[in-house]
Amino acid sequence: MKSLLSSAAMAIGLAAAPALAGDTPAPEGAKVYFVNIKDGATVSSPVTVVFGLSGMGVAPAGTEKENTGHHHILIDRPPLGEGPDGAEELDYGLPADDHHKHFGGGQTEVMLDLAPGAHTLQLVLGDMNHVPHDPPVASEVITISVE
C-alpha cells in the first residue's frame, strides 16, 4: 500500500511539474522599476526601496489571476537568467535566500539593511509560483552605494 501511495504521489508531482515551467504570460509592455532610487545613487542603510509596476497588477503568491504577479528583489548577484542557476530560475522559480528576497504577500516596498559599500539590485515579477513571467518582467540592474 505504501508503495502504491508513493507511486501515485510521484506521478502527480511529475504531472504538475510542467505547470511550473515559466509559462505564465506577461502582457506586452509590462514593466517593473524602482520608484525612489536610481542607478548610481548614494544612500544610507536601512534603504527604503519602493517597487513600481505598470501594465500588470500585484497579487499575493498563490493567487491565480491573469496579468498579475508579486515582487522579488535580487541583491548582489548577476542579472536574472545569468546567475548560477541561469535558466532554471526562469523555468522553476527564484530561490529564497540572502540574494533573492520574496514579497509574496503583495508588498510594494521594503527596508533593506545593507552593509556599507556598493550593491546591485534588480526587481523581478514572479507568478503565483515565484516563476518569472514569459517574457520576464524585470528591471535593469542598478548599482547603489551605501554609506
Helices and strands as residue ranges (DSSP letters): H 2-16, G 17-20, E 31-34, E 42-43, E 47-54, E 57-58, E 68-75, H 86-92, E 100-103, E 109-112, E 117-126, E 142-146
